[in-house]
């Protein structure tokens, strides 16, 4: 992978980790409990983007 592709891959991973942490924090808060579901979905989406981004670039 090129440097720009590695940076994008790591940015997707960091974003997914941040969304998962935010989902855990929001789950235990009484005001933003329902926002945790959205953050879980976004974390999973960014994790999928990271895995497909790396997979597509490795195959070429």
C-alpha positions in Angstrom: 0.0 0.0 0.0 1.0 3.5 -0.6 1.5 6.0 2.2 -1.8 7.8 1.5 -3.7 4.5 1.5 -2.1 3.5 4.9 -3.1 6.8 6.3 -6.7 6.3 5.2 -6.7 2.8 6.6 -5.5 4.0 10.0 -7.9 6.9 10.0 -10.8 4.5 9.5 -9.6 2.3 12.3 -9.2 5.3 14.7 -12.7 6.6 13.8 -14.2 3.2 14.5 -12.5 2.9 17.8 -13.6 6.4 18.8 -17.2 5.6 17.9 -17.1 2.3 19.9 -15.7 4.2 22.9 -18.4 6.9 22.5 -21.1 4.2 22.3 -19.9 2.6 25.5 -19.9 6.0 27.3 -23.3 7.0 26.0 -24.8 3.6 27.0 -24.2 4.4 30.6 -25.4 8.0 30.4 -29.1 8.5 31.1 -29.6 11.4 28.7 -27.9 10.0 25.6 -28.6 6.3 26.0 -30.3 6.0 22.6 -27.4 7.7 20.8 -25.2 4.7 21.7 -27.0 2.6 19.1 -26.1 5.1 16.4 -22.5 5.2 17.5 -22.3 1.4 17.5 -23.6 1.4 13.9 -21.1 4.0 12.8 -18.2 2.2 14.5 -19.1 -1.0 12.7 -19.4 0.9 9.4 -16.0 2.4 9.8 -14.5 -0.9 10.8 -15.9 -2.4 7.6 -14.6 0.5 5.6 -11.1 -0.1 7.0 -11.2 -3.8 6.3 -12.5 -3.5 2.7 -10.1 -0.6 2.0 -7.1 -2.7 3.0 -8.4 -5.8 1.2 -9.0 -4.0 -2.1 -5.6 -2.4 -2.1 -3.8 -5.6 -1.2 -5.4 -7.5 -4.1 -4.3 -5.1 -6.8 
